[in-house]
Amino acid sequence: MGTPATTSPAAPAVPLLSVLGDTIAAARAAGRDDLVGRLEAAADRVRDPRRRIVIVGQAHQGKSRFVNALLNIDICPVGDDTTTTAPMLLGPGPRARAELVLAGPQQGAPETRVEVPVEELGAVTARSPLTGGRRILRWEVELPNPLLSDGIVLVDTPGVGGHGGSGAAGVLAMVQGADAVLVLSDASTELTEPELAFLRQVRELCPTVALLLTKTDLYPHWRRVHEADLRHVGAAELDVPIIAVSALLRAHALRLQDAQLGLESGFGVLYQFLRDQVVARDQAATRNVVARDIHSAAEHLALALGSELVALRDPRQGAAAIGELQAARASAEELQRRTAAWQLTLADGITDLAGDVDHDLRDRLRGIARTGEEWIDENDPGRNWDSIAEWLTGTVDSAIGDNLLWTHRRAVLLAERVAEHFTDVGAVELPDVRTGHDSGESRVGAGTLGDLEPDIGFASKLLVGMRGSYGGVLMVGLATTFAGLAMLNPISLGAGVIVGGKAFRDDKQARLTRRRTEAKTAVRRFVDDVAFQAGKESKDRLHRIHRALRDHYSGVAARSLRSIDDSLRAAQEAATMETARRTERCRVLEQQLRAVAELRRYADAMQAGIAAPSEGSVGTVTP
């Protein structure tokens, strides 16, 4: 009953690394350090395929217990009064160790790392002396675990939504950089509207998502809930599988070595999902990216080698090739001169995007605040303050998530618009504009809605009525004494009741007005705090998008001009080369071109999805 392996054998990566090594050698022999750096980054990705799986969901859905069952180790604190307050990253390591990552003492200061014994993870809180009063950003844990050793990195996140829960913006930021997301919802009830909205946001940011129906061991009616969730997901047109799991049954199955319990726990279906939809898809994506890098490098190298070989074999064709290269160089230089054009498009696009994103965020938050104030005007906020706080935090989370998705879609459109400036150099690969991070540094939603001043008690209300009735009794009682009646008589007592009742009602209305004013002020303050922090994180996100687009397209322009320059220089040198050296140089160039052509065929085969050439069929390029 050990943990099933989630990755396929590592053998297919060997020829991939081999051909990458050949391509790197060819680029290094040609002096193309720009290509070498790009290819070495691809090789690092093949050697260490870290696949990040983020576990998300609302509070108390069993996320931490699920992580423990998945790893078959009690590492995440669990309990009825225990909740995850900071993201926990669990990755492979030679020994069990944990680090607490704290925010710097000042804004912009570097993070502080504190090593904590693994067995004391559950004892450290935000008020522990270990934190020194600083905010906990995340936990980073390394474990010698079979699942993690297969290249899996699990991220256990705080609960989303609810009064006092974590903000969805920080969790969605982690989702952006995930290879897969597991959304947990327990089997006590079917999916709620907030859960469906959050699931829709997650699905748009990450293509590989599964909904896990947890705690099936506690709820005998979980099959009806599962069917209802299938209907909800289908009605929302979300392509998300639903997998029923039980962490408790999984733990018992491993402890008792019971295969039937293991089958009932649902973890077998989950592992199949991880194999097919996470590992296999990531391997395919890696092969596709590597194939594109190899194909691009082969084209750049073939341009210089082919131009020099043509000039060596036939000087007349070489002269024509030089003329074509000079025209191509002029085109590349024109592209370089037009750098200002695409950079202007990028800068204007980022500026417009920043303004639109800020306006969209503020418009959403103002609408939420307006709706909240209208509800407060029609109801007593003191009696429903917890419900108001839960509605407000949930609605704000949803609004910030929608704003994040809108930013992502607009960034993709901007990348496509900038790519139109590079049509002269052929099809340009679009950069990844996802700016996800798993640092847990988002503070949107970290604040709480202030509490209202509690209403006065029964004794205080009685005193208010008595104080108001005293004046009525005294005034009417004195007047009735002129008629020979005692001060305390039925008329004066009746007047006291009437005046006291009015005083009580007036005081009640004044207290209600005061509570409504305090409630509106608390709502505005909460929304303003969220707008301030969300605006700052939105600007930082746009800066990261700007840098990613700028660096990507600057590299495209520089590599294109570099390839043409090298080709032109090689062709011109070949035209003046001595006859005795021509034959030997032609032989070397032909060998290198054959190897480059083999690399390109290998890349084409990977992109086409057919069997790649064997490792021995890929030639090695010699300088």
Secondary structure per residue as TSV (DSSP state, phi and psi in degrees):
chain	resnum	aa	ss	phi	psi
A	1	M	-	360.0	28.6
A	2	G	-	-70.6	170.9
A	3	T	-	-67.2	124.4
A	4	P	-	-66.0	146.3
A	5	A	-	-69.2	141.2
A	6	T	-	-108.9	-1.8
A	7	T	S	-120.9	153.3
A	8	S	-	-78.6	166.7
A	9	P	-	-55.6	151.7
A	10	A	S	-80.6	-0.9
A	11	A	T	-58.6	-40.9
A	12	P	T	-60.4	-22.0
A	13	A	H	-76.1	-18.2
A	14	V	H	-65.3	-53.0
A	15	P	H	-63.1	-30.5
A	16	L	H	-64.4	-44.5
A	17	L	H	-65.9	-34.8
A	18	S	H	-64.6	-46.3
A	19	V	H	-70.4	-31.5
A	20	L	H	-65.1	-39.6
A	21	G	H	-62.3	-40.4
A	22	D	H	-63.2	-41.8
A	23	T	H	-66.9	-39.9
A	24	I	H	-63.5	-41.8
A	25	A	H	-62.1	-40.8
A	26	A	H	-65.0	-43.1
A	27	A	H	-66.6	-38.2
A	28	R	H	-68.5	-37.4
A	29	A	H	-64.5	-32.3
A	30	A	T	-84.9	-0.7
A	31	G	T	75.7	21.0
A	32	R	-	-95.3	78.0
A	33	D	H	-63.1	-28.8
A	34	D	H	-64.3	-39.2
A	35	L	H	-73.2	-34.9
A	36	V	H	-60.7	-45.7
A	37	G	H	-60.8	-41.8
A	38	R	H	-66.4	-41.5
A	39	L	H	-71.8	-36.0
A	40	E	H	-66.0	-35.1
A	41	A	H	-63.5	-39.2
A	42	A	H	-65.7	-39.2
A	43	A	H	-65.1	-38.7
A	44	D	H	-62.0	-37.6
A	45	R	H	-66.4	-36.0
A	46	V	H	-71.0	-40.5
A	47	R	H	-67.9	-38.9
A	48	D	S	-126.6	79.3
A	49	P	-	-80.9	82.5
A	50	R	-	-76.0	116.8
A	51	R	E	-106.9	114.3
A	52	R	E	-92.2	120.4
A	53	I	E	-113.1	119.6
A	54	V	E	-102.0	129.2
A	55	I	E	-103.6	119.8
A	56	V	E	-130.3	169.7
A	57	G	E	153.3	171.9
A	58	Q	B	-71.4	170.0
A	59	A	T	-65.3	148.1
A	60	H	T	61.4	39.1
A	61	Q	S	-103.2	1.8
A	62	G	S	88.6	28.4
A	63	K	H	-66.3	-48.9
A	64	S	H	-65.8	-41.0
A	65	R	H	-64.0	-35.8
A	66	F	H	-64.2	-43.2
A	67	V	H	-61.8	-42.5
A	68	N	H	-61.0	-42.3
A	69	A	H	-68.8	-36.3
A	70	L	H	-64.6	-38.7
A	71	L	H	-92.0	-9.8
A	72	N	T	58.4	44.6
A	73	I	S	-157.1	139.8
A	74	D	-	-85.1	94.8
A	75	I	-	-118.3	-36.2
A	76	C	S	-91.0	130.4
A	77	P	-	-62.3	135.6
A	78	V	-	-133.2	159.7
A	79	G	-	153.6	162.7
A	80	D	T	-64.9	-34.5
A	81	D	T	-103.7	17.3
A	82	T	-	-116.5	133.7
A	83	T	-	-140.6	149.8
A	84	T	-	-74.9	124.6
A	85	T	-	-109.6	-13.3
A	86	A	S	-143.7	148.2
A	87	P	-	-60.1	145.3
A	88	M	E	-124.9	118.5
A	89	L	E	-96.8	123.3
A	90	L	E	-116.1	115.1
A	91	G	E	-129.4	175.0
A	92	P	E	-75.3	151.2
A	93	G	-	-165.3	160.0
A	94	P	S	-69.9	-23.1
A	95	R	S	-147.3	160.9
A	96	A	-	-74.5	122.3
A	97	R	E	-151.6	153.4
A	98	A	E	-137.5	141.7
A	99	E	E	-125.7	135.0
A	100	L	E	-96.4	121.0
A	101	V	E	-101.1	118.4
A	102	L	E	-110.1	151.7
A	103	A	-	-68.0	154.2
A	104	G	-	-66.6	161.1
A	105	P	S	-64.5	-23.2
A	106	Q	S	-131.6	163.8
A	107	Q	T	-60.7	126.8
A	108	G	T	87.8	-6.9
A	109	A	-	-72.5	152.1
A	110	P	-	-65.8	157.9
A	111	E	-	-68.4	157.4
A	112	T	E	-116.9	133.3
A	113	R	E	-112.5	132.0
A	114	V	E	-127.3	122.0
A	115	E	E	-78.0	133.6
A	116	V	E	-127.3	136.9
A	117	P	-	-56.9	138.7
A	118	V	G	-59.0	-37.1
A	119	E	G	-70.7	-9.2
A	120	E	G	-105.7	14.6
A	121	L	G	-59.1	-42.9
A	122	G	G	-72.4	-14.4
A	123	A	G	-90.3	-12.1
A	124	V	-	-91.1	123.5
A	125	T	-	-125.1	178.1
A	126	A	T	-63.4	-23.0
A	127	R	T	-98.0	4.8
A	128	S	S	-67.7	146.8
A	129	P	G	-59.5	-23.4
A	130	L	G	-63.4	-30.1
A	131	T	G	-78.8	-21.9
A	132	G	T	62.6	28.6
A	133	G	T	79.6	2.9
A	134	R	-	-93.2	159.6
A	135	R	-	-77.1	137.6
A	136	I	E	-80.2	121.5
A	137	L	E	-86.0	-47.2
A	138	R	E	-171.1	168.1
A	139	W	E	-108.6	141.3
A	140	E	E	-123.4	115.2
A	141	V	E	-120.8	135.3
A	142	E	E	-114.6	136.2
A	143	L	E	-138.6	141.3
A	144	P	-	-80.4	78.3
A	145	N	-	-120.3	138.4
A	146	P	H	-59.2	-41.5
A	147	L	H	-65.2	-45.8
A	148	L	H	-67.9	-32.6
A	149	S	H	-66.8	-18.5
A	150	D	T	-80.2	9.4
A	151	G	T	95.7	15.1
A	152	I	E	-94.1	135.3
A	153	V	E	-122.0	118.6
A	154	L	E	-96.1	141.8
A	155	V	E	-125.2	109.3
A	156	D	E	-89.7	122.5
A	157	T	-	-108.9	158.2
A	158	P	-	-65.2	157.9
A	159	G	-	-64.5	145.9
A	160	V	B	-103.3	139.6
A	161	G	S	81.8	169.9
A	162	G	S	83.5	154.7
A	163	H	T	-65.5	121.4
A	164	G	T	87.4	-2.2
A	165	G	-	-79.4	175.4
A	166	S	B	-76.8	152.4
A	167	G	-	-73.5	144.3
A	168	A	H	-72.2	-23.1
A	169	A	H	-61.9	-44.1
A	170	G	H	-65.7	-38.4
A	171	V	H	-68.2	-42.4
A	172	L	H	-64.5	-31.8
A	173	A	H	-63.7	-36.8
A	174	M	H	-71.6	-33.6
A	175	V	H	-63.3	-34.2
A	176	Q	H	-58.1	-35.8
A	177	G	T	-97.4	13.7
A	178	A	-	-90.2	150.1
A	179	D	S	-84.0	-26.5
A	180	A	E	-156.6	153.4
A	181	V	E	-130.8	131.2
A	182	L	E	-109.4	114.0
A	183	V	E	-97.1	121.4
A	184	L	E	-101.2	136.2
A	185	S	E	-144.4	126.2
A	186	D	E	-75.5	164.2
A	187	A	T	-85.3	12.1
A	188	S	T	-69.1	-33.9
A	189	T	S	-151.5	162.8
A	190	E	-	-72.9	170.5
A	191	L	-	-59.0	135.5
A	192	T	-	-90.8	168.7
A	193	E	H	-62.1	-43.6
A	194	P	H	-60.5	-38.2
A	195	E	H	-65.6	-40.9
A	196	L	H	-64.3	-41.0
A	197	A	H	-62.9	-42.9
A	198	F	H	-65.5	-40.7
A	199	L	H	-62.1	-37.7
A	200	R	H	-65.3	-40.3
A	201	Q	H	-65.0	-43.7
A	202	V	H	-63.0	-42.3
A	203	R	H	-64.0	-33.5
A	204	E	H	-72.9	-29.6
A	205	L	H	-87.3	-25.9
A	206	C	-	-133.7	128.5
A	207	P	S	-73.9	-21.1
A	208	T	-	-110.1	102.5
A	209	V	E	-136.1	140.5
A	210	A	E	-133.0	142.7
A	211	L	E	-99.9	121.2
A	212	L	E	-102.6	123.1
A	213	L	E	-91.1	105.3
A	214	T	E	-96.6	169.6
A	215	K	-	60.5	37.4
A	216	T	T	-67.1	-19.5
A	217	D	T	-72.6	-20.9
A	218	L	T	-90.4	-21.7
A	219	Y	-	-124.3	105.4
A	220	P	T	-61.7	-23.5
A	221	H	T	-89.1	20.7
A	222	W	H	-64.1	-26.7
A	223	R	H	-67.0	-37.8
A	224	R	H	-65.7	-39.6
A	225	V	H	-63.9	-40.2
A	226	H	H	-61.0	-44.1
A	227	E	H	-65.3	-39.9
A	228	A	H	-64.5	-41.0
A	229	D	H	-64.2	-37.5
A	230	L	H	-60.8	-40.4
A	231	R	H	-66.0	-41.5
A	232	H	H	-64.0	-45.2
A	233	V	H	-65.1	-39.3
A	234	G	H	-66.2	-40.3
A	235	A	H	-65.5	-32.1
A	236	A	T	-82.1	-2.0
A	237	E	T	58.2	44.4
A	238	L	-	-105.6	124.7
A	239	D	-	-86.5	77.3
A	240	V	-	-132.9	122.3
A	241	P	-	-73.2	149.8
A	242	I	E	-115.0	122.4
A	243	I	E	-119.7	122.8
A	244	A	E	-86.1	126.5
A	245	V	-	-136.3	157.0
A	246	S	-	-135.9	112.1
A	247	A	H	-66.3	-34.4
A	248	L	H	-67.0	-45.0
A	249	L	H	-63.8	-36.7
A	250	R	H	-62.4	-44.6
A	251	A	H	-63.5	-42.9
A	252	H	H	-65.1	-39.5
A	253	A	H	-62.9	-40.8
A	254	L	H	-69.6	-37.2
A	255	R	H	-72.0	-38.8
A	256	L	H	-94.3	-4.2
A	257	Q	T	55.5	45.4
A	258	D	-	-103.5	109.6
A	259	A	H	-67.7	-34.6
A	260	Q	H	-66.6	-42.9
A	261	L	H	-62.1	-39.3
A	262	G	H	-61.7	-37.8
A	263	L	H	-67.3	-41.8
A	264	E	H	-69.5	-23.3
A	265	S	T	-68.8	-20.6
A	266	G	T	83.7	-0.8
A	267	F	H	-72.1	-23.1
A	268	G	H	-63.1	-42.6
A	269	V	H	-64.5	-38.5
A	270	L	H	-63.6	-44.7
A	271	Y	H	-63.1	-36.2
A	272	Q	H	-63.7	-40.8
A	273	F	H	-61.0	-43.6
A	274	L	I	-64.0	-39.7
A	275	R	I	-65.5	-48.3
A	276	D	I	-80.5	-42.3
A	277	Q	I	-98.9	-19.3
A	278	V	I	-106.4	-61.4
A	279	V	I	-67.0	-52.1
A	280	A	H	-62.4	-41.8
A	281	R	H	-66.4	-38.9
A	282	D	H	-66.8	-39.1
A	283	Q	H	-63.2	-41.3
A	284	A	H	-64.6	-41.7
A	285	A	H	-64.8	-39.8
A	286	T	H	-63.8	-44.0
A	287	R	H	-61.2	-39.5
A	288	N	H	-65.8	-44.2
A	289	V	H	-64.5	-45.1
A	290	V	H	-63.4	-39.8
A	291	A	H	-61.5	-42.5
A	292	R	H	-63.6	-41.8
A	293	D	H	-64.6	-43.1
A	294	I	H	-65.6	-43.3
A	295	H	H	-62.9	-44.1
A	296	S	H	-63.1	-44.5
A	297	A	H	-63.8	-40.7
A	298	A	H	-63.1	-39.2
A	299	E	H	-65.7	-43.2
A	300	H	H	-62.0	-42.7
A	301	L	H	-70.0	-40.6
A	302	A	H	-64.8	-30.4
A	303	L	H	-62.5	-46.5
A	304	A	H	-70.5	-45.1
A	305	L	H	-64.8	-43.3
A	306	G	H	-65.7	-40.4
A	307	S	H	-63.5	-42.4
A	308	E	H	-67.2	-39.9
A	309	L	H	-65.6	-40.7
A	310	V	H	-62.0	-42.8
A	311	A	H	-66.4	-32.9
A	312	L	H	-73.9	-41.1
A	313	R	H	-71.6	-42.0
A	314	D	-	-141.9	104.3
A	315	P	H	-55.3	-33.9
A	316	R	H	-68.9	-43.5
A	317	Q	H	-65.5	-33.1
A	318	G	H	-62.4	-39.9
A	319	A	H	-64.1	-40.6
A	320	A	H	-65.4	-40.4
A	321	A	H	-63.8	-37.9
A	322	I	H	-63.6	-39.4
A	323	G	H	-63.0	-41.5
A	324	E	H	-65.5	-39.9
A	325	L	H	-65.9	-38.3
A	326	Q	H	-63.3	-38.4
A	327	A	H	-65.5	-40.7
A	328	A	H	-65.9	-36.9
A	329	R	H	-66.4	-38.9
A	330	A	H	-61.0	-39.3
A	331	S	H	-65.6	-41.0
A	332	A	H	-67.2	-39.2
A	333	E	H	-65.1	-35.7
A	334	E	H	-63.9	-39.3
A	335	L	H	-63.4	-39.9
A	336	Q	H	-64.3	-40.0
A	337	R	H	-68.4	-29.1
A	338	R	T	-82.6	8.8
A	339	T	H	-54.0	-38.7
A	340	A	H	-59.5	-31.6
A	341	A	H	-69.0	-51.1
A	342	W	H	-72.3	-31.0
A	343	Q	H	-68.8	-33.0
A	344	L	H	-67.6	-41.8
A	345	T	H	-59.8	-42.7
A	346	L	H	-65.4	-46.9
A	347	A	H	-64.2	-44.3
A	348	D	H	-64.0	-39.9
A	349	G	H	-64.0	-41.8
A	350	I	H	-65.9	-40.3
A	351	T	H	-63.4	-46.6
A	352	D	H	-62.9	-40.9
A	353	L	H	-63.8	-42.0
A	354	A	H	-61.4	-44.5
A	355	G	H	-64.2	-43.1
A	356	D	H	-67.4	-40.8
A	357	V	H	-64.6	-43.6
A	358	D	H	-63.7	-43.1
A	359	H	H	-64.5	-42.6
A	360	D	H	-62.3	-42.9
A	361	L	H	-64.2	-46.9
A	362	R	H	-65.8	-37.2
A	363	D	H	-64.2	-42.5
A	364	R	H	-62.8	-45.9
A	365	L	H	-68.6	-37.4
A	366	R	H	-64.3	-39.6
A	367	G	H	-62.7	-39.8
A	368	I	H	-64.9	-45.3
A	369	A	H	-62.8	-39.7
A	370	R	H	-64.4	-42.5
A	371	T	H	-63.7	-41.5
A	372	G	H	-63.1	-41.9
A	373	E	H	-67.0	-38.2
A	374	E	H	-63.8	-39.4
A	375	W	H	-66.5	-40.1
A	376	I	H	-63.3	-37.6
A	377	D	H	-64.1	-24.7
A	378	E	H	-101.9	-6.4
A	379	N	S	-138.8	171.0
A	380	D	-	-91.6	107.9
A	381	P	T	-65.1	-25.5
A	382	G	T	-63.7	-32.0
A	383	R	T	-83.1	-19.3
A	384	N	S	-127.9	27.4
A	385	W	H	-65.6	-38.5
A	386	D	H	-63.8	-39.7
A	387	S	H	-66.6	-39.2
A	388	I	H	-62.7	-43.9
A	389	A	H	-63.5	-41.8
A	390	E	H	-65.8	-43.8
A	391	W	H	-62.2	-43.6
A	392	L	H	-65.3	-47.9
A	393	T	H	-64.8	-41.0
A	394	G	H	-64.9	-42.7
A	395	T	H	-68.0	-39.6
A	396	V	H	-65.1	-41.8
A	397	D	H	-58.0	-46.2
A	398	S	H	-63.2	-40.4
A	399	A	H	-65.0	-42.4
A	400	I	H	-67.0	-38.7
A	401	G	H	-62.4	-44.0
A	402	D	H	-63.2	-37.3
A	403	N	H	-65.2	-37.4
A	404	L	H	-65.1	-43.2
A	405	L	H	-63.6	-41.3
A	406	W	H	-62.7	-40.1
A	407	T	H	-61.2	-42.7
A	408	H	H	-62.2	-45.6
A	409	R	H	-64.0	-41.8
A	410	R	H	-66.5	-34.6
A	411	A	H	-66.5	-37.8
A	412	V	H	-63.6	-43.6
A	413	L	H	-62.7	-37.9
A	414	L	H	-65.3	-41.6
A	415	A	H	-61.3	-40.4
A	416	E	H	-66.8	-36.5
A	417	R	H	-68.3	-38.6
A	418	V	H	-68.2	-36.2
A	419	A	H	-62.5	-23.8
A	420	E	G	-63.4	-22.6
A	421	H	G	-73.3	-12.1
A	422	F	G	-110.3	22.4
A	423	T	G	-64.1	-23.8
A	424	D	G	-68.2	-23.8
A	425	V	G	-101.3	14.1
A	426	G	-	93.1	-171.2
A	427	A	-	-65.0	132.6
A	428	V	-	-111.7	130.0
A	429	E	-	-69.1	132.2
A	430	L	-	-76.7	140.1
A	431	P	-	-75.7	162.2
A	432	D	-	-82.9	114.1
A	433	V	-	-93.9	6.7
A	434	R	-	-70.3	129.3
A	435	T	-	-115.3	36.8
A	436	G	-	-67.2	153.1
A	437	H	-	-146.4	158.2
A	438	D	-	-120.6	31.4
A	439	S	S	-81.2	-16.3
A	440	G	-	71.0	21.7
A	441	E	-	-84.5	-7.4
A	442	S	-	-65.1	131.3
A	443	R	-	-110.6	5.4
A	444	V	T	-67.0	127.9
A	445	G	T	84.6	-2.3
A	446	A	-	-74.3	-22.6
A	447	G	S	-76.0	168.6
A	448	T	-	-125.9	155.5
A	449	L	-	-76.3	129.8
A	450	G	-	-62.0	150.8
A	451	D	-	-82.6	150.8
A	452	L	-	-85.3	155.2
A	453	E	-	-67.2	128.7
A	454	P	-	-63.1	150.7
A	455	D	-	-70.3	157.8
A	456	I	-	-70.4	156.5
A	457	G	-	-82.8	-178.6
A	458	F	H	-62.8	-42.5
A	459	A	H	-62.3	-41.0
A	460	S	H	-65.1	-39.8
A	461	K	H	-64.4	-38.7
A	462	L	H	-63.8	-39.6
A	463	L	H	-65.8	-36.7
A	464	V	H	-61.9	-44.7
A	465	G	H	-65.4	-40.6
A	466	M	H	-66.3	-39.2
A	467	R	H	-64.4	-38.7
A	468	G	H	-71.3	-36.6
A	469	S	H	-72.6	-24.6
A	470	Y	H	-59.6	-44.2
A	471	G	H	-64.1	-40.5
A	472	G	H	-65.5	-43.1
A	473	V	H	-62.7	-45.1
A	474	L	H	-64.4	-46.2
A	475	M	H	-65.8	-50.5
A	476	V	H	-71.8	-35.0
A	477	G	H	-62.9	-42.4
A	478	L	H	-64.1	-38.5
A	479	A	H	-67.1	-37.2
A	480	T	H	-77.0	-14.1
A	481	T	H	-67.0	-26.9
A	482	F	T	-69.4	-18.8
A	483	A	T	-93.5	6.8
A	484	G	T	85.9	12.0
A	485	L	-	-93.5	158.2
A	486	A	-	-72.2	160.7
A	487	M	S	-63.5	-41.1
A	488	L	S	-94.8	101.4
A	489	N	S	-139.2	169.4
A	490	P	H	-55.1	-34.7
A	491	I	H	-68.6	-48.5
A	492	S	H	-66.1	-36.2
A	493	L	H	-68.3	-39.7
A	494	G	H	-62.3	-41.6
A	495	A	H	-63.8	-37.8
A	496	G	H	-62.9	-40.8
A	497	V	H	-63.5	-43.0
A	498	I	H	-64.8	-48.7
A	499	V	H	-67.0	-40.0
A	500	G	H	-63.8	-40.4
A	501	G	H	-62.3	-41.5
A	502	K	H	-65.4	-41.0
A	503	A	H	-62.5	-40.6
A	504	F	H	-63.5	-44.1
A	505	R	H	-65.0	-40.2
A	506	D	H	-64.6	-41.4
A	507	D	H	-66.5	-38.4
A	508	K	H	-63.1	-42.1
A	509	Q	H	-66.6	-37.8
A	510	A	H	-65.7	-41.7
A	511	R	H	-65.9	-37.7
A	512	L	H	-65.2	-42.5
A	513	T	H	-62.2	-41.2
A	514	R	H	-65.2	-41.5
A	515	R	H	-64.4	-40.1
A	516	R	H	-63.7	-40.4
A	517	T	H	-64.2	-44.6
A	518	E	H	-63.2	-40.0
A	519	A	H	-64.3	-44.2
A	520	K	H	-62.4	-41.0
A	521	T	H	-64.0	-41.2
A	522	A	H	-65.0	-40.8
A	523	V	H	-64.3	-46.2
A	524	R	H	-61.7	-41.3
A	525	R	H	-64.5	-42.3
A	526	F	H	-63.0	-46.7
A	527	V	H	-65.2	-39.1
A	528	D	H	-63.8	-41.9
A	529	D	H	-62.6	-43.0
A	530	V	H	-64.3	-44.4
A	531	A	H	-61.8	-39.3
A	532	F	H	-64.0	-49.6
A	533	Q	H	-71.8	-40.8
A	534	A	H	-65.0	-37.6
A	535	G	H	-63.0	-40.7
A	536	K	H	-64.3	-46.0
A	537	E	H	-67.8	-33.2
A	538	S	H	-64.3	-42.5
A	539	K	H	-63.4	-42.4
A	540	D	H	-62.2	-39.8
A	541	R	H	-63.4	-42.3
A	542	L	H	-67.9	-34.6
A	543	H	H	-62.3	-41.4
A	544	R	H	-65.3	-40.3
A	545	I	H	-62.7	-43.2
A	546	H	H	-60.4	-46.0
A	547	R	H	-65.6	-39.8
A	548	A	H	-63.2	-45.1
A	549	L	H	-66.8	-42.8
A	550	R	H	-63.1	-47.0
A	551	D	H	-65.8	-39.0
A	552	H	H	-63.6	-52.1
A	553	Y	H	-75.1	-27.0
A	554	S	H	-64.0	-40.0
A	555	G	H	-64.7	-40.3
A	556	V	H	-59.8	-47.6
A	557	A	H	-64.8	-42.5
A	558	A	H	-67.5	-41.5
A	559	R	H	-66.1	-38.3
A	560	S	H	-63.6	-47.0
A	561	L	H	-66.9	-37.5
A	562	R	H	-63.5	-42.7
A	563	S	H	-62.9	-44.3
A	564	I	H	-68.3	-39.5
A	565	D	H	-60.2	-46.5
A	566	D	H	-63.5	-40.1
A	567	S	H	-64.8	-43.5
A	568	L	H	-65.3	-42.5
A	569	R	H	-65.5	-41.7
A	570	A	H	-64.3	-40.5
A	571	A	H	-66.9	-40.2
A	572	Q	H	-67.5	-38.8
A	573	E	H	-67.2	-37.0
A	574	A	H	-65.1	-33.9
A	575	A	H	-66.0	-25.1
A	576	T	T	-107.2	8.9
A	577	M	-	-75.1	146.1
A	578	E	-	-65.9	150.5
A	579	T	H	-61.4	-37.3
A	580	A	H	-64.0	-31.8
A	581	R	H	-88.4	-14.1
A	582	R	H	-62.9	-45.8
A	583	T	H	-62.1	-46.4
A	584	E	H	-64.7	-40.7
A	585	R	H	-67.5	-36.9
A	586	C	H	-61.9	-42.0
A	587	R	H	-60.9	-44.7
A	588	V	H	-63.9	-43.8
A	589	L	H	-64.2	-40.2
A	590	E	H	-62.8	-40.4
A	591	Q	H	-63.3	-44.2
A	592	Q	H	-66.0	-39.6
A	593	L	H	-66.3	-37.8
A	594	R	H	-61.7	-42.2
A	595	A	H	-65.7	-41.8
A	596	V	H	-64.8	-40.7
A	597	A	H	-62.9	-36.9
A	598	E	H	-65.7	-39.3
A	599	L	H	-62.7	-41.5
A	600	R	H	-67.4	-38.4
A	601	R	H	-64.5	-39.0
A	602	Y	H	-60.9	-45.5
A	603	A	H	-64.6	-42.0
A	604	D	H	-62.4	-38.8
A	605	A	H	-65.1	-41.0
A	606	M	H	-65.5	-41.9
A	607	Q	H	-68.3	-32.9
A	608	A	H	-79.8	-11.4
A	609	G	T	81.9	12.4
A	610	I	S	-96.2	173.0
A	611	A	-	-62.9	129.9
A	612	A	-	-76.8	155.9
A	613	P	-	-58.7	153.6
A	614	S	-	-68.4	162.8
A	615	E	G	-60.0	-37.4
A	616	G	G	-74.1	-15.8
A	617	S	G	-84.4	-8.1
A	618	V	S	-91.1	119.4
A	619	G	-	-73.3	157.7
A	620	T	-	-102.4	130.0
A	621	V	-	-85.8	129.2
A	622	T	-	-103.7	147.1
A	623	P	-	-62.1	360.0
